[in-house]
Structure formats: C-alpha cells, structure tokens
Amino acid sequence: MRCPGRKTDAPVSRSLLVATDTRIGGLMVESHLVAGRQDLTPGKPLLYGQSITDACLGWDDSRAVLEILSEAVKASKDAARAVALAGSA
C-alpha cells in the first residue's frame, strides 16, 4: 500500500497497520508477487515478480491485508445493521 506522493524509507510491511485504522475510508494496494522494489540496472537480471518502480507488498502480505479489510467491512456492516435495527424498534 502506498499514498500518492509518499516519500519514506519505512518498510512497506508497516503499511499493514493502515488496514486496522478505522479513520481510513479507502486505500490503494500496490502489490506484486515479491515484496519491495528493484533497480533496473543494465546487465543485471531482474527478479521475476518484483517491481522496478514503487515498493510493493508481496503476495502474502497483500492477501493478509485483503483478509483484514474483508473482516473489517463485515464488522462495520454488522454494526450499522445493529444500530439501524435498534433505532427502528
């Protein structure tokens, strides 16, 4: 995950914390097969599945984030449904 214009050397995996912050209403997940990024260097082979632009989450972290977000959406919908039902009773 990254925010547009993000300028930090913080490890990408720290972005997993964003998924548990209730103040966040949306996000963009940049993911690739292999975490991080690599430089495009002439004569040096590229690692298949790793970005050459922005640092990305790897597959395992991406999957974990999506599972966390899915559970958070379910919990939010359940809470909203409970409030609506309580208000109509």
KOLTIFI-611315 format. One record per atom (N, C-alpha, C): residue in one letter; x, z, y; atom name. Coordinates in nm, 3 decimals. Atoms other than C-alpha are relative to their C-alpha. Layout:
[A,[X,Z,Y],CA],
...
END
This chain:
[M,[0.085,0.000,-0.116],N],
[M,[0.000,0.000,0.000],CA],
[M,[0.089,0.000,0.122],C],
[R,[-0.073,-0.005,-0.124],N],
[R,[0.115,-0.059,0.349],CA],
[R,[-0.094,-0.018,0.115],C],
[C,[0.076,0.021,-0.123],N],
[C,[-0.015,-0.051,0.702],CA],
[C,[0.068,-0.112,0.075],C],
[P,[-0.063,0.106,-0.078],N],
[P,[0.039,-0.359,0.917],CA],
[P,[0.096,0.060,0.103],C],
[G,[-0.097,-0.049,-0.096],N],
[G,[0.350,-0.305,1.125],CA],
[G,[0.073,0.125,-0.045],C],
[R,[-0.064,-0.122,0.050],N],
[R,[0.466,-0.015,0.909],CA],
[R,[0.151,-0.020,-0.002],C],
[K,[-0.146,0.008,-0.004],N],
[K,[0.834,0.045,0.979],CA],
[K,[0.055,0.132,-0.050],C],
[T,[-0.052,-0.122,0.057],N],
[T,[0.960,0.309,0.744],CA],
[T,[0.078,-0.031,-0.126],C],
[D,[-0.076,0.011,0.124],N],
[D,[1.208,0.353,0.465],CA],
[D,[-0.054,0.093,-0.106],C],
[A,[0.059,-0.092,0.097],N],
[A,[0.980,0.603,0.290],CA],
[A,[-0.032,-0.075,-0.128],C],
[P,[0.030,0.068,0.127],N],
[P,[0.938,0.525,-0.078],CA],
[P,[-0.146,-0.045,-0.006],C],
[V,[0.135,0.054,0.008],N],
[V,[0.636,0.308,-0.146],CA],
[V,[-0.091,0.092,-0.080],C],
[S,[0.083,-0.086,0.084],N],
[S,[0.515,0.554,-0.412],CA],
[S,[-0.063,0.114,0.080],C],
[R,[0.062,-0.103,-0.085],N],
[R,[0.445,0.809,-0.135],CA],
[R,[-0.134,-0.047,0.053],C],
[S,[0.126,0.056,-0.047],N],
[S,[0.164,0.576,-0.031],CA],
[S,[-0.117,0.039,-0.091],C],
[L,[0.107,-0.045,0.090],N],
[L,[-0.030,0.704,-0.331],CA],
[L,[-0.079,0.114,0.061],C],
[L,[0.069,-0.111,-0.065],N],
[L,[-0.115,1.008,-0.119],CA],
[L,[-0.114,-0.047,0.088],C],
[V,[0.105,0.055,-0.086],N],
[V,[-0.324,0.786,0.107],CA],
[V,[-0.133,-0.006,-0.075],C],
[A,[0.122,0.017,0.079],N],
[A,[-0.575,0.736,-0.173],CA],
[A,[-0.083,0.127,-0.009],C],
[T,[0.075,-0.126,0.009],N],
[T,[-0.673,1.104,-0.163],CA],
[T,[-0.042,0.053,0.136],C],
[D,[0.035,-0.043,-0.136],N],
[D,[-0.722,1.128,0.215],CA],
[D,[-0.140,-0.046,0.035],C],
[T,[0.141,0.034,-0.024],N],
[T,[-1.094,1.142,0.295],CA],
[T,[-0.023,-0.064,0.136],C],
[R,[0.016,0.060,-0.133],N],
[R,[-1.036,1.022,0.652],CA],
[R,[0.022,-0.151,-0.003],C],
[I,[-0.029,0.143,0.010],N],
[I,[-0.938,0.675,0.529],CA],
[I,[-0.123,-0.072,-0.052],C],
[G,[0.120,0.073,0.039],N],
[G,[-1.226,0.429,0.511],CA],
[G,[0.029,-0.132,-0.070],C],
[G,[-0.036,0.125,0.065],N],
[G,[-1.039,0.128,0.380],CA],
[G,[0.151,-0.011,-0.007],C],
[L,[-0.144,0.018,0.012],N],
[L,[-0.696,0.012,0.276],CA],
[L,[0.030,-0.134,-0.065],C],
[M,[-0.047,0.122,0.064],N],
[M,[-0.494,-0.282,0.161],CA],
[M,[0.111,0.040,-0.096],C],
[V,[-0.101,-0.032,0.100],N],
[V,[-0.290,-0.254,-0.157],CA],
[V,[0.084,-0.124,-0.024],C],
[E,[-0.092,0.108,0.034],N],
[E,[0.015,-0.474,-0.189],CA],
[E,[0.066,0.038,-0.131],C],
[S,[-0.051,-0.036,0.131],N],
[S,[0.107,-0.480,-0.550],CA],
[S,[0.065,-0.119,-0.065],C],
[H,[-0.070,0.101,0.077],N],
[H,[0.335,-0.671,-0.777],CA],
[H,[0.027,0.060,-0.137],C],
[L,[-0.028,-0.051,0.134],N],
[L,[0.449,-0.633,-1.134],CA],
[L,[0.107,0.109,0.003],C],
[V,[-0.112,-0.094,-0.010],N],
[V,[0.769,-0.449,-1.036],CA],
[V,[-0.001,0.060,0.141],C],
[A,[0.003,-0.069,-0.130],N],
[A,[0.779,-0.188,-0.757],CA],
[A,[0.119,-0.038,0.087],C],
[G,[-0.107,0.021,-0.096],N],
[G,[0.985,-0.234,-0.443],CA],
[G,[0.009,-0.144,0.048],C],
[R,[-0.027,0.135,-0.046],N],
[R,[1.137,-0.547,-0.298],CA],
[R,[0.144,-0.035,-0.030],C],
[Q,[-0.137,0.046,0.024],N],
[Q,[1.448,-0.756,-0.343],CA],
[Q,[0.037,-0.102,0.106],C],
[D,[-0.048,0.099,-0.096],N],
[D,[1.662,-0.968,-0.116],CA],
[D,[0.016,-0.134,-0.070],C],
[L,[-0.020,0.137,0.047],N],
[L,[1.671,-1.344,-0.157],CA],
[L,[0.143,-0.038,0.037],C],
[T,[-0.142,0.024,-0.022],N],
[T,[2.045,-1.397,-0.194],CA],
[T,[0.043,-0.124,-0.076],C],
[P,[-0.046,0.121,0.069],N],
[P,[2.192,-1.741,-0.269],CA],
[P,[0.093,0.034,-0.116],C],
[G,[-0.083,-0.019,0.117],N],
[G,[2.343,-1.749,-0.615],CA],
[G,[-0.035,0.123,-0.083],C],
[K,[0.040,-0.120,0.075],N],
[K,[2.180,-1.423,-0.723],CA],
[K,[-0.139,-0.021,-0.058],C],
[P,[0.133,0.020,0.061],N],
[P,[1.895,-1.448,-0.973],CA],
[P,[-0.099,0.105,0.048],C],
[L,[0.107,-0.091,-0.040],N],
[L,[1.564,-1.294,-0.876],CA],
[L,[-0.056,0.073,-0.121],C],
[L,[0.067,-0.078,0.104],N],
[L,[1.397,-1.021,-1.077],CA],
[L,[-0.145,-0.046,-0.004],C],
[Y,[0.137,0.049,0.014],N],
[Y,[1.071,-1.169,-1.208],CA],
[Y,[-0.098,0.114,0.027],C],
[G,[0.107,-0.095,-0.024],N],
[G,[0.767,-0.987,-1.073],CA],
[G,[0.027,0.097,0.113],C],
[Q,[-0.028,-0.089,-0.114],N],
[Q,[0.930,-0.820,-0.770],CA],
[Q,[-0.001,-0.081,0.129],C],
[S,[0.016,0.067,-0.128],N],
[S,[0.851,-0.911,-0.410],CA],
[S,[0.134,-0.030,0.067],C],
[I,[-0.116,0.029,-0.084],N],
[I,[1.103,-1.078,-0.180],CA],
[I,[-0.035,0.020,0.147],C],
[T,[0.039,-0.025,-0.139],N],
[T,[0.908,-0.986,0.134],CA],
[T,[-0.015,0.149,0.022],C],
[D,[0.025,-0.142,-0.023],N],
[D,[0.748,-0.642,0.163],CA],
[D,[0.013,0.078,-0.130],C],
[A,[-0.003,-0.087,0.117],N],
[A,[0.800,-0.349,-0.071],CA],
[A,[-0.143,0.018,-0.049],C],
[C,[0.132,-0.009,0.060],N],
[C,[0.505,-0.333,-0.308],CA],
[C,[-0.004,0.111,-0.103],C],
[L,[0.018,-0.090,0.112],N],
[L,[0.363,-0.089,-0.554],CA],
[L,[0.019,-0.079,-0.127],C],
[G,[-0.009,0.063,0.131],N],
[G,[0.440,-0.166,-0.914],CA],
[G,[-0.136,0.006,-0.068],C],
[W,[0.128,0.009,0.072],N],
[W,[0.166,-0.234,-1.166],CA],
[W,[-0.056,0.138,-0.035],C],
[D,[0.049,-0.132,0.043],N],
[D,[0.143,0.124,-1.298],CA],
[D,[-0.054,0.081,0.117],C],
[D,[0.049,-0.072,-0.118],N],
[D,[0.113,0.278,-0.950],CA],
[D,[-0.126,-0.064,0.057],C],
[S,[0.120,0.070,-0.051],N],
[S,[-0.138,0.011,-0.844],CA],
[S,[-0.123,0.039,-0.083],C],
[R,[0.111,-0.037,0.089],N],
[R,[-0.353,0.089,-1.144],CA],
[R,[-0.044,0.144,0.026],C],
[A,[0.032,-0.140,-0.028],N],
[A,[-0.334,0.463,-1.072],CA],
[A,[-0.078,0.014,0.131],C],
[V,[0.070,-0.005,-0.129],N],
[V,[-0.438,0.409,-0.708],CA],
[V,[-0.143,-0.050,-0.015],C],
[L,[0.134,0.055,0.016],N],
[L,[-0.734,0.195,-0.809],CA],
[L,[-0.090,0.096,-0.079],C],
[E,[0.079,-0.098,0.074],N],
[E,[-0.848,0.458,-1.060],CA],
[E,[-0.038,0.118,0.090],C],
[I,[0.029,-0.110,-0.094],N],
[I,[-0.821,0.734,-0.795],CA],
[I,[-0.108,-0.042,0.098],C],
[L,[0.099,0.049,-0.096],N],
[L,[-1.014,0.523,-0.546],CA],
[L,[-0.137,-0.017,-0.063],C],
[S,[0.127,0.016,0.070],N],
[S,[-1.282,0.441,-0.801],CA],
[S,[-0.070,0.134,-0.016],C],
[E,[0.058,-0.134,0.016],N],
[E,[-1.336,0.810,-0.874],CA],
[E,[-0.046,0.056,0.135],C],
[A,[0.037,-0.048,-0.133],N],
[A,[-1.342,0.890,-0.501],CA],
[A,[-0.128,-0.066,0.050],C],
[V,[0.122,0.071,-0.040],N],
[V,[-1.607,0.625,-0.435],CA],
[V,[-0.120,0.054,-0.077],C],
[K,[0.109,-0.056,0.081],N],
[K,[-1.819,0.755,-0.721],CA],
[K,[-0.040,0.138,0.051],C],
[A,[0.029,-0.135,-0.048],N],
[A,[-1.790,1.113,-0.593],CA],
[A,[-0.070,-0.005,0.136],C],
[S,[0.061,0.014,-0.132],N],
[S,[-1.877,1.004,-0.239],CA],
[S,[-0.145,-0.045,-0.011],C],
[K,[0.137,0.049,0.019],N],
[K,[-2.184,0.813,-0.356],CA],
[K,[-0.088,0.109,-0.060],C],
[D,[0.076,-0.110,0.059],N],
[D,[-2.295,1.108,-0.570],CA],
[D,[-0.035,0.105,0.105],C],
[A,[0.024,-0.099,-0.104],N],
[A,[-2.257,1.345,-0.275],CA],
[A,[-0.104,-0.050,0.100],C],
[A,[0.097,0.056,-0.094],N],
[A,[-2.450,1.113,-0.043],CA],
[A,[-0.139,-0.003,-0.062],C],
[R,[0.127,0.001,0.070],N],
[R,[-2.724,1.077,-0.303],CA],
[R,[-0.060,0.140,-0.006],C],
[A,[0.047,-0.137,0.006],N],
[A,[-2.748,1.455,-0.340],CA],
[A,[-0.052,0.047,0.135],C],
[V,[0.045,-0.036,-0.136],N],
[V,[-2.778,1.502,0.037],CA],
[V,[-0.132,-0.068,0.032],C],
[A,[0.124,0.074,-0.025],N],
[A,[-3.046,1.232,0.057],CA],
[A,[-0.116,0.060,-0.077],C],
[L,[0.105,-0.059,0.083],N],
[L,[-3.243,1.388,-0.227],CA],
[L,[-0.041,0.138,0.054],C],
[A,[0.029,-0.132,-0.056],N],
[A,[-3.215,1.737,-0.071],CA],
[A,[-0.081,-0.012,0.128],C],
[G,[0.073,0.020,-0.126],N],
[G,[-3.340,1.602,0.261],CA],
[G,[-0.141,-0.049,-0.020],C],
[S,[0.135,0.054,0.023],N],
[S,[-3.642,1.434,0.106],CA],
[S,[-0.088,0.098,-0.077],C],
[A,[0.078,-0.098,0.077],N],
[A,[-3.751,1.741,-0.092],CA],
[A,[-0.075,0.096,0.088],C],
END
